[in-house]
Amino acid sequence: MSLLINNNGFSWFTTEKIKAKGYLFADSALYSQSDILKYFSDIKNKADFVQKLQIANGSFAVVLEIDGIIYAAVDKLRSIPLFFNVQTGQICDSIPLGIDQPLNSDAVDSFLLTGYTVGNSTLLDTYSQVQAGEYIVREEGATQRAFYYRHFQPTQKLAIANYYKPLAEVSQRVFERLVESCRDRTIIVPLSGGYDSRYIVGMLKKIGYKNVLCYTYGRESSFEVEISKHVATQLGFPWHFVNYSEEKWHTYLNDKKWEDYAFNYSSLPHCQEYLALKELTEKHILPRDGIIVPGFCGDLLGGSYLPQEIASDSFNELSQVELSQYILRSHFNLDNEAKNLGTLYEAIRDDIQVAFAASENDFISRNEEFFTRHKVAKFVVNSLRVYEYFGYEWRMPLWDDELTNFWYQIDYHKKIGKQLYDNFLFDFIFKEQNIAFKKGGANSVKKRLERHKTLHRLANAFYPQLSFVWRRFFKPRKYEDFNSFDVLYDILAQDVLRQGVNKLPSKHNINSIYSYWLIQRLKQKQSGLQIKT
């Protein structure tokens, strides 16, 4: 029994027994549109289902019925979410707002500190979610869950003298698959001043794909706009800019259908690109059959989220720290208060199912697996909903299976400060395409210092002073609040203050006040209901 009604972006294709959407590659063959049904058509049992899921390289969701048993799964990054009603057994692709039941206080704590909920939970006891790389089996009223894939990094690392050549070959195949899946349609790239989206446009230019369009947004004075325009111009791709203003942010907050579409009681809606997509779509700048290709979290694979203690050669300090304590301290850091950190800690411990890491590599692997399955899959990748909301398909080439598997086999010492990742991009792509523009800002300087262990501790210790010097002497307007989030913060803060709240989250991270504001709105909607304790 399923309720699959979201046909924005990718559409559901169905037979009597199979419902699937998205696209995938397997054994060099592309399965997209209705062809994705063929990929799952010969499954006879759970073993067949798991095997198909493990080798499927792409973004998809699938629900099928075999001999009265219901199977459902999402891809390795939960790019197309599925939810499950634990009372009725119904599988659905969205949870409507306005459900008349109290919120779970433990899930609220997680949401306020991260913008998402831990594990399979949602903010409602009656609904759970299918996690990245997970499948469920529903048989005779009972539900089983299991992972067919985890983002653990193998202990056996690649032993090669020159990483550039194999990484170049992998990148070539990844982008050949990308353009094959797009079938000559316009590839639309949200082009920032960073390196991930530049990786995408640089590779598209390198392999000769010409039907590319770029856009960026925010404050016109920002370095993001300056660099992205230079990159697009140099590559010969059309480029568009959308300026953000207070009036536009009010428009965003007034679109309750968007909140309903992206929220699903589990992930904070993505606010950053909504205004750009809305304006570019209304002005008919983006072709309706265009495919949006963002550069989500390529730098994560390259090492940008390695524990700081690893980079500064002080891992011994972590060797006696319980992994769930580290995850709670490091990743649950929005500026909101939790009512019960102890319960949240227990939820993390239950999720990772291990107390202490067996080795330095194991610590890194388990930490990044949790980060990928939660922050990346439920928060960052949930940004794809904004593309769908405006009717566009999307692709995520930087999370192609072959590319992720390559990076998972790289020794973490090569990832400190993103040294291999950045050097490869500059030496193999950016310089060749004349787009080797460096990012700036105090944080960029700090990242470069992280490559040198002797300077890393100083960079961390004196980061506030470094930031002050940068703001005081190095053209701060280019690097401060390029998304115009201060305007959105003020709007949300005024609304929260009207509710009688005295203490506001800081302006450091817009998601702090946004998550708080959203929870407060839910409480108001559920008038007469109390937060469940």
C-alpha positions in Angstrom: 0.0 0.0 0.0 1.5 3.3 -1.1 0.7 6.9 -1.7 3.2 8.3 -4.3 1.9 11.5 -5.7 4.9 13.8 -6.1 5.6 14.0 -9.8 7.5 17.3 -9.7 10.9 17.0 -11.5 11.1 13.2 -11.8 7.8 11.5 -12.4 6.7 8.1 -10.9 6.4 5.3 -13.4 4.2 2.4 -12.5 3.2 -1.1 -13.4 0.9 -3.4 -11.4 3.7 -4.4 -9.1 6.4 -1.7 -9.5 6.6 2.0 -8.8 9.8 3.8 -9.5 11.3 7.2 -10.3 14.6 8.8 -11.0 17.5 7.4 -13.1 20.4 5.0 -12.7 23.3 3.3 -14.4 24.0 -0.5 -14.1 26.4 -2.5 -16.1 27.1 0.6 -18.4 23.3 0.8 -19.2 21.2 3.9 -18.5 17.7 3.3 -17.0 15.7 6.5 -16.9 12.1 7.6 -17.4 9.9 4.4 -17.9 13.0 2.3 -18.5 13.7 2.3 -14.8 10.8 -0.1 -14.4 12.7 -2.6 -16.5 15.7 -2.6 -14.1 13.5 -3.8 -11.2 11.2 -6.0 -13.3 13.0 -9.4 -12.8 13.2 -9.2 -8.9 11.8 -12.4 -7.3 12.8 -12.0 -3.6 14.7 -9.9 -1.1 18.1 -11.2 -2.2 17.4 -10.1 -5.8 16.2 -6.7 -4.5 19.3 -6.0 -2.4 21.6 -7.0 -5.2 19.9 -4.7 -7.6 20.1 -1.8 -5.1 23.8 -2.4 -4.5 24.9 -2.0 -8.1 22.5 0.8 -9.0 24.5 4.0 -9.6 22.1 7.0 -9.6 19.3 8.7 -7.9 16.0 6.8 -7.5 13.2 5.6 -5.2 11.4 2.3 -5.7 8.4 0.5 -4.2 7.4 -2.9 -5.4 5.2 -5.9 -4.4 6.2 -9.5 -4.8 4.0 -12.3 -3.6 2.2 -10.0 -1.1 5.4 -8.6 0.3 6.1 -4.9 0.0 9.7 -3.7 -0.7 10.8 -0.1 -0.7 14.1 1.7 -1.0 15.9 5.0 -1.7 19.3 5.5 -3.3 22.6 5.7 -1.4 22.1 9.4 -0.7 18.3 9.6 -0.1 18.0 12.0 -3.0 14.3 11.1 -3.5 12.8 10.6 0.0 10.3 8.0 1.1 8.3 7.9 4.3 6.4 5.2 6.2 3.3 5.4 8.3 4.0 3.0 11.2 0.3 2.7 12.1 -1.2 2.0 8.6 1.8 0.5 6.8 1.4 3.0 4.0 4.6 4.1 2.1 4.4 7.7 0.9 6.6 10.3 -0.7 5.5 13.3 1.4 4.0 14.0 4.8 1.3 16.7 4.7 1.4 19.6 7.2 -1.3 20.0 9.7 -1.4 16.5 11.1 -3.3 16.7 14.4 -0.8 15.1 16.7 1.9 16.5 19.0 5.5 16.7 18.0 8.1 14.3 19.5 10.3 16.3 21.9 13.4 14.3 21.2 13.1 14.8 17.5 12.4 18.5 18.1 15.8 18.7 20.0 17.6 17.2 17.1 15.9 19.5 14.5 16.6 22.6 16.5 20.3 21.7 16.7 20.8 20.5 13.1 17.8 21.2 10.9 17.0 17.4 10.5 16.0 14.4 12.6 18.2 11.5 13.7 18.0 8.0 12.1 14.6 6.9 10.8 12.7 9.4 13.0 10.6 12.4 11.9 9.0 15.0 14.2 5.9 12.7 14.3 5.8 9.4 16.1 3.4 8.0 13.4 5.8 8.6 10.5 9.4 7.3 9.9 11.7 7.9 7.0 13.8 5.6 4.8 17.5 6.5 5.3 20.2 6.8 2.7 21.2 3.4 1.5 18.3 1.7 3.3 15.5 -0.6 2.3 12.4 -1.8 4.1 10.4 -5.0 3.8 6.7 -5.1 4.9 5.3 -8.6 5.4 2.2 -9.7 7.3 1.9 -6.4 9.2 5.6 -6.4 10.3 8.3 -4.1 9.0 12.0 -4.9 8.7 14.7 -2.4 7.9 18.3 -2.9 6.7 21.1 -1.1 4.9 22.2 -2.3 1.6 24.9 0.4 1.6 26.8 2.4 4.2 29.2 5.2 3.6 32.0 3.5 5.4 35.5 4.0 4.1 37.5 0.8 3.5 40.7 0.1 5.5 42.5 -0.9 2.4 43.6 2.3 0.6 44.8 2.9 -2.9 48.5 2.4 -3.2 49.4 4.5 -6.3 52.2 7.0 -6.9 50.1 9.5 -8.9 46.5 10.1 -8.0 45.9 12.6 -10.8 45.6 10.1 -13.7 43.1 7.7 -12.1 41.1 10.6 -10.8 41.1 12.2 -14.2 39.9 9.0 -15.8 37.1 8.6 -13.2 36.0 12.2 -13.7 35.9 11.7 -17.4 33.6 8.6 -17.1 31.4 10.4 -14.5 30.7 13.3 -16.7 30.2 11.1 -19.8 27.5 9.4 -17.8 26.0 12.8 -16.8 25.7 14.0 -20.4 24.3 10.7 -21.5 21.6 10.9 -18.9 20.8 14.5 -20.0 20.3 13.6 -23.6 21.3 17.0 -25.1 19.0 19.0 -22.8 20.3 22.2 -21.2 22.4 21.6 -18.1 21.8 24.4 -15.7 24.5 25.0 -13.1 24.1 27.1 -9.9 27.6 28.5 -10.2 29.2 29.9 -7.0 32.6 31.3 -6.4 33.8 28.0 -5.0 35.3 24.9 -6.5 32.6 22.2 -6.6 30.3 23.9 -9.1 33.4 25.0 -11.1 34.4 21.4 -11.2 31.2 20.7 -13.0 31.3 23.5 -15.6 35.0 22.9 -16.2 34.5 19.2 -16.9 31.5 20.0 -19.2 33.7 22.4 -21.2 36.5 19.8 -21.2 34.4 17.1 -22.7 32.8 19.4 -25.2 29.2 19.8 -23.9 28.0 23.2 -25.1 24.4 23.3 -23.9 25.1 24.8 -20.5 23.6 27.8 -18.7 24.9 29.2 -15.3 23.3 31.4 -12.7 24.2 32.8 -9.3 22.5 35.0 -6.7 22.7 37.0 -3.6 24.5 40.4 -3.1 25.9 41.9 -6.3 29.0 43.0 -4.5 30.0 39.5 -3.3 33.0 37.4 -4.4 30.6 34.6 -5.4 29.1 36.8 -8.1 32.4 38.2 -9.2 34.1 34.9 -9.6 31.2 32.9 -11.0 30.7 35.6 -13.7 34.4 35.4 -14.6 34.3 31.6 -14.8 31.1 31.5 -17.0 32.5 34.2 -19.3 35.8 32.5 -19.7 34.1 29.2 -20.6 31.6 30.9 -22.9 28.5 29.8 -21.0 25.5 32.1 -20.6 25.4 33.6 -17.0 22.5 35.2 -15.1 22.4 36.9 -11.7 19.5 37.3 -9.3 19.7 40.0 -6.6 18.2 39.2 -3.2 16.2 41.8 -1.3 13.9 42.1 1.7 10.8 42.1 -0.5 11.8 38.8 -2.1 12.5 37.2 1.3 9.0 38.1 2.4 7.7 36.4 -0.7 9.7 33.3 0.2 8.2 33.0 3.7 4.7 33.6 2.4 4.9 30.5 0.1 3.4 27.9 2.5 3.1 25.3 -0.4 6.9 25.3 -0.6 7.2 24.7 3.1 4.8 21.8 2.9 6.6 20.4 -0.1 10.2 20.5 1.3 9.7 20.0 5.0 8.1 16.6 5.6 8.6 16.9 9.3 12.2 15.8 8.9 14.3 18.4 7.0 14.6 22.2 7.2 13.5 23.6 3.8 16.3 25.0 1.7 16.0 28.8 1.5 19.1 29.7 -0.4 18.2 29.1 -4.0 14.4 29.5 -3.9 14.5 33.2 -4.8 16.8 32.6 -7.8 14.7 29.7 -9.2 11.5 31.7 -8.8 12.7 34.7 -10.6 14.6 32.9 -13.4 11.6 30.6 -14.0 9.1 33.5 -14.0 11.2 35.4 -16.5 11.5 32.3 -18.7 15.3 32.4 -18.6 15.6 28.7 -17.7 14.4 26.3 -20.4 11.5 24.2 -19.0 13.2 20.9 -19.9 16.6 22.0 -18.4 18.3 19.8 -15.8 19.9 21.5 -12.8 23.3 20.2 -11.8 24.6 21.5 -8.4 28.0 20.8 -6.9 26.7 19.6 -3.6 29.4 18.6 -1.1 32.2 17.5 -3.5 34.6 19.0 -1.0 33.3 16.6 1.7 34.7 13.7 -0.3 37.9 15.7 -0.8 38.4 16.1 3.0 36.8 19.4 4.0 35.1 17.8 7.0 37.9 15.8 8.5 38.1 16.2 12.2 40.3 19.2 13.1 42.3 17.0 15.5 43.3 14.9 12.5 44.6 17.8 10.6 46.5 19.2 13.6 48.1 15.8 14.4 46.4 15.6 17.8 44.2 12.5 17.3 45.4 11.1 20.6 43.1 13.7 22.2 40.2 11.9 20.6 41.3 8.3 21.2 39.5 8.2 24.6 36.4 10.2 23.4 33.2 8.2 22.8 32.2 8.6 19.2 28.6 9.6 19.9 29.9 12.4 22.2 32.1 13.7 19.5 29.3 13.6 16.9 26.9 15.4 19.3 29.5 18.1 20.0 30.7 18.5 16.4 27.6 18.2 14.3 24.7 19.3 16.6 25.8 22.9 16.7 23.0 25.3 15.6 22.5 28.1 18.2 19.4 26.6 19.9 18.8 24.9 23.2 17.9 21.3 23.5 15.7 20.1 26.4 17.3 16.7 26.8 20.8 16.3 25.4 21.1 13.0 27.2 18.3 11.5 25.2 19.7 12.9 22.0 23.1 11.4 22.9 21.4 8.0 23.3 19.7 8.3 19.9 23.1 9.0 18.3 24.7 6.0 20.1 21.8 3.7 19.0 22.2 5.0 15.5 26.0 4.4 15.1 25.9 1.2 17.2 29.5 1.5 18.4 31.0 3.2 21.4 34.7 3.7 20.5 36.4 3.7 17.2 38.9 0.8 16.7 41.5 3.0 15.0 42.1 6.5 13.6 40.8 5.5 10.2 37.7 3.9 11.8 37.0 7.1 13.7 37.2 9.2 10.5 35.1 6.7 8.6 32.3 6.4 11.2 32.2 10.2 11.8 31.9 10.9 8.1 29.4 8.1 7.6 27.1 9.7 10.2 27.6 13.1 8.7 26.9 11.9 5.1 23.8 9.8 6.0 22.4 12.7 8.1 23.6 16.2 7.3 24.4 15.6 3.6 21.5 13.3 2.8 18.7 14.9 4.9 19.8 18.6 4.9 22.1 19.4 1.9 20.6 17.0 -0.6 17.1 18.0 0.5 18.0 21.2 -1.4 17.0 19.3 -4.5 13.4 19.8 -3.5 13.6 23.5 -4.6 14.5 22.4 -8.2 11.6 19.9 -8.3 9.2 22.5 -6.8 9.8 24.7 -9.9 9.5 21.7 -12.2 13.1 20.8 -13.0 15.0 17.5 -13.0 18.4 17.5 -11.4 21.6 15.4 -11.3 24.4 15.0 -8.7 27.6 13.9 -10.6 29.9 14.6 -7.7 28.2 11.7 -5.9 28.4 9.3 -8.7 29.3 5.8 -7.2 32.6 5.5 -9.0 33.7 8.9 -7.8 32.7 8.4 -4.2 34.3 5.0 -4.1 37.5 6.5 -5.4 37.6 9.1 -2.7 36.7 6.6 0.0 39.9 4.6 -0.9 42.2 7.6 -0.6 44.4 7.8 2.5 43.0 10.6 4.7 46.5 12.2 5.0 46.0 13.2 1.3 42.8 14.9 2.2 44.0 17.2 4.9 43.1 20.8 3.9 41.6 19.4 0.7 45.1 19.4 -0.7 44.6 16.5 -3.2 41.1 17.7 -4.2 42.0 21.3 -4.8 45.3 20.6 -6.4 43.7 18.2 -8.8 41.0 20.7 -9.8 43.5 23.4 -10.4 46.1 21.4 -12.2 43.9 19.1 -14.3 40.8 21.4 -15.0 41.0 25.0 -13.9 44.3 26.0 -15.3 43.6 24.3 -18.6 40.3 26.1 -18.9 41.8 29.5 -17.7 39.4 29.5 -14.7 42.0 29.1 -11.9 40.6 31.9 -9.8 41.2 31.5 -6.0 38.6 31.9 -3.4 39.2 34.5 -0.7 38.2 35.4 2.8 39.5 34.6 6.2 38.1 31.1 6.1 39.9 30.4 2.9 43.2 31.4 4.5 42.4 29.2 7.4 41.7 26.2 5.1 45.1 26.7 3.4 46.9 26.8 6.8 45.3 23.5 7.7 47.5 21.8 5.1 50.5 22.6 7.4 50.3 20.8 10.7 52.7 23.2 12.4 50.4 26.2 11.5 47.1 24.4 12.0 46.8 25.0 15.8 47.7 28.6 15.3 45.0 29.0 12.7 42.4 27.6 15.0 43.6 29.5 18.1 43.7 32.8 16.3 40.8 32.5 13.9 38.8 35.4 15.4 41.9 37.7 15.1 42.4 36.4 11.5 38.8 37.2 10.7 39.1 40.7 12.2 42.3 41.5 10.2 40.6 40.3 7.0 37.4 42.3 7.7 39.5 45.4 8.6 41.9 45.4 5.7 40.8 43.2 2.9 37.5 44.4 1.3 35.1 42.7 3.7 31.9 43.4 1.7 32.9 40.8 -0.9 33.1 38.0 1.6 30.4 38.8 4.2 26.8 37.5 3.9 26.8 37.0 0.2 23.4 35.4 0.3 21.8 38.4 2.1 20.8 36.2 5.0 20.9 39.1 7.4 17.7 40.4 5.8 16.0 37.0 6.2 17.3 36.8 9.8 15.7 40.2 10.7 12.3 39.1 9.3 12.3 35.8 11.2 13.6 37.5 14.4 10.8 40.1 14.3 8.2 37.3 13.9 9.7 35.3 16.8 9.9 38.4 19.1 6.2 39.0 18.4 5.5 35.6 20.0 7.0 36.8 23.3 10.4 35.1 23.0 13.2 37.1 24.5 16.4 35.1 23.5 17.2 34.8 19.8 19.7 32.6 18.1 22.8 34.4 16.8 23.1 35.6 13.3 26.1 33.3 12.8 24.0 30.6 11.0 20.6 31.4 9.4 19.5 27.9 10.0 19.5 28.4 13.7 16.7 30.9 13.7 15.0 29.3 10.7 14.6 26.0 12.5 13.5 27.7 15.7 10.9 29.8 13.8 9.6 26.7 12.0 9.1 24.7 15.2 7.3 27.7 16.8 5.0 27.9 13.8 4.2 24.2 14.1 3.3 24.7 17.7 1.0 27.6 16.8 -0.7 25.5 14.1 -1.2 22.7 16.6 -3.1 25.0 19.0 -4.2 23.2 22.1 -1.5 20.5 21.7 1.6 20.3 23.8 5.0 19.1 22.8 5.1 15.4 23.6 7.5 14.5 26.4 
